[in-house]
Amino acid sequence: MAVLRSDSPPEACRLNRQTVMPDPNTMQVSNASFPQDPGTQFRPPAEPGAAEGRPYRLAILVSHPVQYFAPLFRRLAQQPEIDLTVLYCSLYGAKTVKDPGFGMTITWDIPLLEGYRYKELKNYWRGQPKGFFSYISPGVITELRKGAYDAVIVFGWGDLTSWLAFAGASFTGVPWVLYGDSIILYEDGKGWLKQQVKRFVLGTLFKKTSAFLTMGKLNRLYYRRYGASPDKFFFMPYPVDNQFFHERAMPAKRRREELRAQHGIPSGAVLVLFVGKLVARKRPQDLLAALQILQPSIPELAIAFAGEGELRASLEARISGLKNIYMLGFKNQTKLPEVYGMADILVLPSSEENWGLVLNEAMASGMPVIASDKTGAAADLVKSGENGFVYPCGKIAALAEAIRKLAADPDLRQRMGTRSHDIIQDFGYEKCLEGIVRAVKFIDRQKRIENGE
């Protein structure tokens, strides 16, 4: 069976389109195959009611194309037991858009709609995506009925279309699987009334959910808090393309002097890296505060910020009196591995981060990582003393001490970077495929039991 890579050249990624009857609530149906690989062939949708042994007709409902999931969908489309259709409420992420977090217009530089069949549902919301009503696609009900799917995976429940999908699946008898990034970390800080409402609403939803794809420890605890049964849990990590980052970061490490020179960064600097939106919940200012403590004793210490956002001006205003601080700006997907390759330590100081995929990216690139205890991924990815450190969020002295330990010991950085690469192998696309296949087989088995087979 062929495995598709997200970095396949554009000329090998031409869409083979399937003609379909028009539907006023479904704007587009597309298929793609990669003809350069003879083992990768387009498979038309399985016929409803086909004989036993046909591929499992699986729909995935997602709000919009996301750069981290497109490679997964390509791989999933090639699984012989799965007949995949991805349902998008909008193609927002696949277009040139104004990203409010970055504060700029961006276009992702990797293909997001190639290598798998997808449909765009008509979205009746016309504004900037924000909040529960950003995606209003009643056509999902008709699609679930007409598509004769064996199951649908719904990515989250934070918009109206997700709840329309739950209703449509209930009416048509289609089992649904939930995949969300909510974690238990912030639940105790919410008011009593809000928690009680959530217990009722989510408790009802979770009882009717056939399976849960869980991304980590804190995510599993969240589901359990609101009544989900662990018997229905199947591990599906929040992934990045580990191979993509590793294969590009390793050559970048060998070119680090050249790459640093492009940004005016000294070749001998110990470079601490921040990657992400420069917004309040990410707390990029904590790195400047830690640098202020450390730079008198470690003058070669430097910080690079790879990102844009509303805090950029305030960060630049605080640089006075410090040295070796570099604002790299927004870096697209194909440029990020070079940034990781030329850096020494990745820090994620967020006060609210359900996961934190920059940790995945840095670990795939062979870096030691430091994360605050308010980042969801830290519970699964960061083994303190093995591949990095976890510190109490907002405690600048603790952050500075973690940076100091790594900055002072290049051998420790090397060992921890190697360990990071080892750990992240259990959080890649292969584990996602395994979790999805196990979940749909579980649902199929439960159906057979209910039918007395």
C-alpha positions in Angstrom: 0.0 0.0 0.0 1.4 3.4 -0.9 1.9 6.0 1.7 1.6 9.6 0.5 3.9 12.3 1.6 2.8 15.9 2.2 5.9 17.2 0.4 5.1 15.6 -3.0 5.9 18.1 -5.7 3.0 20.2 -7.0 3.3 18.8 -10.5 2.6 15.4 -9.1 -0.6 16.5 -7.3 -3.1 17.3 -10.0 -6.7 16.8 -9.1 -8.7 14.1 -10.8 -12.3 15.4 -10.4 -15.3 13.2 -10.2 -18.5 14.5 -11.8 -21.5 14.5 -9.4 -25.1 15.8 -9.6 -25.3 19.3 -8.2 -26.7 19.9 -4.7 -27.6 23.4 -3.5 -26.0 22.7 -0.2 -22.9 21.0 -1.5 -20.6 23.2 -3.5 -17.9 20.9 -4.6 -16.7 17.3 -4.7 -13.1 16.6 -5.5 -10.8 13.6 -5.7 -7.0 13.5 -6.1 -4.5 10.8 -6.8 -0.8 10.8 -7.2 0.0 9.2 -10.6 3.7 9.1 -10.0 3.1 6.2 -7.5 1.6 3.1 -9.2 0.4 1.9 -5.8 -1.8 4.9 -5.3 -5.0 4.8 -7.2 -8.2 6.7 -7.0 -11.0 4.6 -5.6 -14.5 5.6 -6.4 -17.0 5.7 -3.5 -18.2 2.3 -2.3 -21.8 1.6 -3.3 -24.3 1.8 -0.4 -25.4 -1.7 0.6 -22.4 -3.3 -1.1 -21.6 -6.9 0.0 -19.7 -7.6 3.2 -16.0 -6.9 2.7 -16.5 -3.5 1.0 -14.5 -0.5 2.3 -15.9 1.2 5.3 -17.6 4.4 4.2 -16.2 7.1 6.5 -17.0 10.8 6.6 -14.9 13.4 8.5 -16.6 16.7 9.3 -14.1 19.6 9.7 -14.7 23.3 9.8 -12.0 24.2 7.3 -8.8 22.8 5.8 -5.9 22.7 8.3 -2.3 22.3 7.3 -1.7 19.7 10.0 -4.5 17.4 8.9 -4.2 17.4 5.1 -1.3 14.9 5.1 -3.3 12.7 7.5 -6.3 12.7 5.1 -4.1 11.8 2.2 -2.7 8.8 4.1 -6.2 7.8 5.4 -7.5 7.9 1.8 -5.1 5.1 0.9 -6.1 2.7 3.6 -7.8 -0.3 1.8 -10.4 -0.7 4.5 -11.5 3.0 4.5 -13.5 4.9 1.8 -13.0 8.5 2.9 -14.9 11.7 2.3 -13.9 14.8 4.1 -16.7 17.4 4.6 -15.6 21.0 4.9 -17.9 23.7 6.1 -15.7 26.2 4.4 -12.4 26.3 2.4 -11.2 29.2 4.5 -7.8 27.7 5.4 -7.1 26.8 1.8 -7.4 30.4 0.5 -5.4 33.5 1.1 -6.9 34.9 4.3 -6.5 37.6 6.9 -5.5 35.8 10.0 -6.5 37.9 13.1 -4.0 36.1 15.4 -1.0 36.8 13.2 -2.5 40.2 12.2 -1.6 39.6 8.5 -2.7 38.0 5.3 -1.3 34.5 4.8 -1.4 31.6 2.3 -0.2 28.2 3.4 2.6 27.0 1.2 1.7 23.3 1.3 -1.2 21.6 -0.5 -4.3 21.3 1.7 -6.9 19.8 -0.7 -4.9 17.3 -2.7 -4.7 13.5 -2.4 -8.2 12.8 -0.9 -11.9 13.2 -1.8 -13.6 16.2 -0.1 -16.8 18.1 -0.3 -17.4 21.7 0.5 -20.8 22.2 2.3 -22.5 25.5 1.8 -21.9 27.8 4.7 -24.5 30.5 5.4 -22.2 32.5 7.6 -20.5 35.3 5.6 -18.3 37.0 8.2 -14.9 36.3 9.6 -14.9 32.8 11.3 -15.4 33.5 15.0 -17.6 31.8 17.5 -20.4 29.2 17.5 -22.2 30.6 14.4 -19.1 30.8 12.1 -20.2 27.6 10.4 -23.8 27.1 9.5 -24.1 24.3 7.0 -27.5 22.5 7.2 -26.5 20.5 4.1 -24.6 18.2 6.4 -27.9 16.6 7.4 -28.7 15.8 3.7 -25.1 14.7 3.1 -25.2 12.2 5.9 -28.5 10.8 4.7 -27.6 10.6 1.0 -24.0 9.5 1.5 -25.0 6.2 3.3 -21.9 6.5 5.6 -21.0 3.8 8.0 -19.7 6.4 10.5 -18.8 10.1 10.7 -15.9 11.6 12.7 -16.8 15.1 13.9 -13.9 17.4 14.8 -15.1 19.2 17.9 -18.5 20.5 18.9 -17.9 24.3 19.1 -20.0 25.3 16.1 -23.5 24.9 14.9 -22.7 22.6 12.0 -21.3 20.0 14.4 -24.6 19.9 16.3 -26.5 19.7 13.0 -24.3 16.7 12.2 -25.2 15.1 15.5 -28.9 15.6 14.8 -28.5 14.3 11.2 -26.6 11.3 12.3 -29.2 10.5 14.9 -32.0 10.8 12.4 -30.2 8.6 9.9 -28.7 6.1 12.3 -25.1 7.0 11.4 -22.7 6.5 14.4 -20.5 9.4 15.2 -17.0 9.6 16.6 -15.7 12.7 18.4 -12.2 14.2 18.0 -11.7 17.3 20.0 -8.9 19.1 21.8 -10.6 20.1 25.0 -8.6 19.3 28.2 -9.4 19.1 31.9 -6.6 21.6 32.8 -8.9 24.7 32.8 -12.2 23.2 33.9 -11.9 23.9 37.7 -11.5 27.6 37.0 -15.0 27.8 35.4 -18.1 28.9 37.3 -20.4 26.4 39.0 -23.3 27.1 36.7 -21.3 26.8 33.5 -19.9 23.4 34.7 -23.4 22.1 35.5 -24.7 23.2 32.0 -21.7 21.4 30.5 -22.3 18.3 32.5 -25.8 18.1 31.1 -25.1 19.1 27.5 -21.9 17.2 27.1 -23.0 14.3 29.2 -26.0 13.8 26.9 -23.8 14.1 23.8 -21.1 11.8 25.1 -23.7 9.1 26.0 -24.8 9.0 22.4 -21.3 9.1 21.0 -20.1 5.7 19.6 -16.3 6.3 20.1 -13.8 9.0 21.1 -10.5 9.7 19.5 -8.3 11.0 22.3 -5.2 13.0 21.8 -3.6 12.7 25.2 -3.9 12.4 28.9 -5.6 15.6 29.7 -8.0 15.2 26.8 -9.0 11.7 28.1 -9.6 13.1 31.6 -11.8 15.8 30.1 -14.0 13.2 28.4 -14.2 11.2 31.6 -15.2 14.2 33.7 -18.3 14.6 31.5 -19.3 11.0 31.5 -17.6 9.4 28.5 -16.8 5.7 28.9 -13.0 4.8 28.6 -14.1 1.6 26.8 -14.8 3.9 23.8 -11.4 5.7 23.9 -9.0 5.2 21.0 -5.7 7.1 20.8 -5.3 9.5 18.0 -2.6 12.1 18.7 -2.7 15.7 17.6 -0.1 15.3 14.8 2.3 17.1 12.6 4.2 15.6 9.7 7.2 14.3 11.7 9.0 13.1 8.6 8.5 16.5 6.9 10.1 18.4 9.8 12.9 15.9 10.5 14.0 15.5 6.9 14.3 19.3 6.5 15.6 20.2 9.9 18.6 17.9 9.8 20.2 19.5 6.7 19.3 22.9 8.2 21.4 22.0 11.3 24.4 21.4 9.0 23.8 24.9 7.5 23.0 26.7 10.7 25.9 29.1 10.4 24.7 30.2 7.0 21.0 30.3 8.1 21.9 32.4 11.1 23.9 34.8 9.1 20.8 35.6 7.0 19.2 36.9 10.2 22.3 38.5 11.7 22.5 35.8 14.4 26.0 35.0 15.7 27.1 31.5 14.9 28.2 30.9 18.5 24.9 32.1 20.1 22.8 29.7 22.2 19.5 30.4 20.4 16.3 30.1 22.3 13.3 29.9 20.0 9.6 31.0 20.3 7.3 30.0 17.5 3.7 31.1 17.2 1.3 34.1 17.3 2.5 37.0 19.4 -0.6 37.2 21.6 -1.3 37.5 25.3 -2.1 33.9 26.0 1.2 32.7 24.5 3.2 35.0 26.9 6.2 35.7 24.6 7.2 38.5 27.0 8.3 35.9 29.6 11.2 35.0 27.4 12.5 38.6 27.5 12.1 38.6 31.3 14.1 35.3 31.6 16.8 36.7 29.2 17.1 39.8 31.5 18.0 37.4 34.3 20.4 35.2 32.4 22.2 37.4 29.9 24.7 38.9 32.5 26.1 35.4 33.2 25.4 33.9 29.8 26.2 36.7 27.3 26.0 34.4 24.3 22.3 33.7 25.0 19.9 34.8 22.2 16.2 34.7 21.6 14.4 34.5 18.2 10.7 35.1 17.8 9.2 33.4 14.7 5.7 34.8 14.5 3.6 37.9 14.2 0.8 39.3 16.3 -0.6 42.2 18.4 2.2 42.0 20.9 5.1 42.6 18.5 5.3 46.4 19.1 5.3 45.9 22.9 8.0 43.3 22.6 10.2 45.5 20.5 9.7 48.3 23.0 11.0 46.1 25.8 14.1 45.1 24.0 16.0 48.2 25.1 18.9 47.2 27.3 19.0 43.6 26.1 21.0 42.2 23.2 20.7 39.2 20.8 17.0 39.4 20.2 15.7 38.7 16.7 12.3 39.2 15.3 12.0 36.7 12.4 8.4 37.4 11.5 5.9 34.9 10.3 7.4 31.7 8.8 5.3 29.4 6.6 5.3 25.6 6.8 8.2 25.0 4.3 10.4 27.5 6.1 9.8 26.4 9.7 12.2 23.4 9.6 15.1 25.8 8.8 14.1 27.9 11.8 14.1 24.9 14.1 17.4 23.6 12.5 19.3 26.8 13.4 18.0 27.1 17.0 19.0 25.2 20.2 16.0 25.3 22.5 12.3 25.7 21.9 10.2 27.4 24.6 6.4 27.4 24.8 5.4 29.7 27.8 1.6 29.8 27.1 -0.9 30.3 29.9 -3.7 28.6 27.8 -2.8 26.1 25.2 -5.0 23.0 24.6 -2.1 21.3 22.9 0.8 23.2 21.4 1.9 21.7 18.1 5.1 23.7 18.0 6.3 21.2 20.6 5.7 18.4 18.1 7.5 20.3 15.3 10.5 21.1 17.5 10.8 17.5 18.8 10.5 16.1 15.3 13.4 18.5 14.4 15.5 17.0 17.2 15.3 19.9 19.8 15.0 19.9 23.6 11.9 21.7 24.7 10.7 23.8 27.6 6.9 24.2 28.2 4.8 25.8 30.9 2.5 23.6 32.9 -0.5 25.2 31.3 0.2 23.7 27.9 -1.8 20.5 27.2 0.9 18.8 25.2 3.4 19.0 28.1 1.6 16.2 29.9 2.4 13.8 27.1 5.4 15.1 25.2 7.7 16.7 27.7 9.5 14.3 30.1 11.3 16.6 32.5 14.9 15.7 32.7 14.7 13.5 29.6 13.9 15.7 26.6 13.3 19.1 28.3 11.6 20.7 31.3 8.1 21.7 32.4 7.9 24.8 34.7 5.0 26.6 36.5 3.5 29.1 34.1 4.4 32.7 34.7 7.3 31.8 37.1 10.1 33.6 35.4 12.8 32.3 37.8 11.8 28.7 37.0 11.8 29.4 33.3 15.2 31.1 33.5 16.6 28.1 35.5 15.4 25.6 32.8 16.9 27.7 30.1 20.2 28.0 32.1 20.5 24.3 32.5 20.3 23.7 28.7 22.2 26.8 27.7 25.2 25.8 29.8 25.5 22.2 28.6 25.6 21.5 24.9 25.9 17.7 25.5 22.6 17.8 27.5 21.0 19.7 24.6 22.1 17.0 22.2 20.9 14.1 24.4 17.6 15.8 25.0 17.1 16.6 21.4 17.7 12.9 20.4 15.2 11.9 23.1 12.6 14.3 21.8 12.9 12.7 18.3 12.4 9.3 19.9 9.3 10.4 21.9 7.5 12.1 19.1 7.5 9.0 16.9 4.5 7.8 19.0 2.6 10.9 18.1 2.6 10.8 14.3 0.2 10.1 11.5 0.8 6.3 11.8 -0.7 6.3 15.3 -3.6 8.4 14.0 -4.4 5.9 11.3 -4.2 3.1 13.8 -6.6 4.9 16.2 -9.2 5.7 13.4 -9.1 2.1 12.1 -9.5 0.7 15.6 -12.4 3.0 16.3 -14.4 2.2 13.2 -13.8 -1.6 13.7 -15.1 -1.2 17.2 -18.2 0.5 16.0 -18.7 -2.2 13.3 -18.3 -4.9 16.0 -20.8 -3.2 18.2 -23.3 -3.0 15.4 -23.0 -6.7 14.7 -23.5 -7.5 18.4 -26.7 -5.3 18.4 -27.9 -7.1 15.3 -27.3 -10.5 16.9 -24.6 -11.4 14.3 
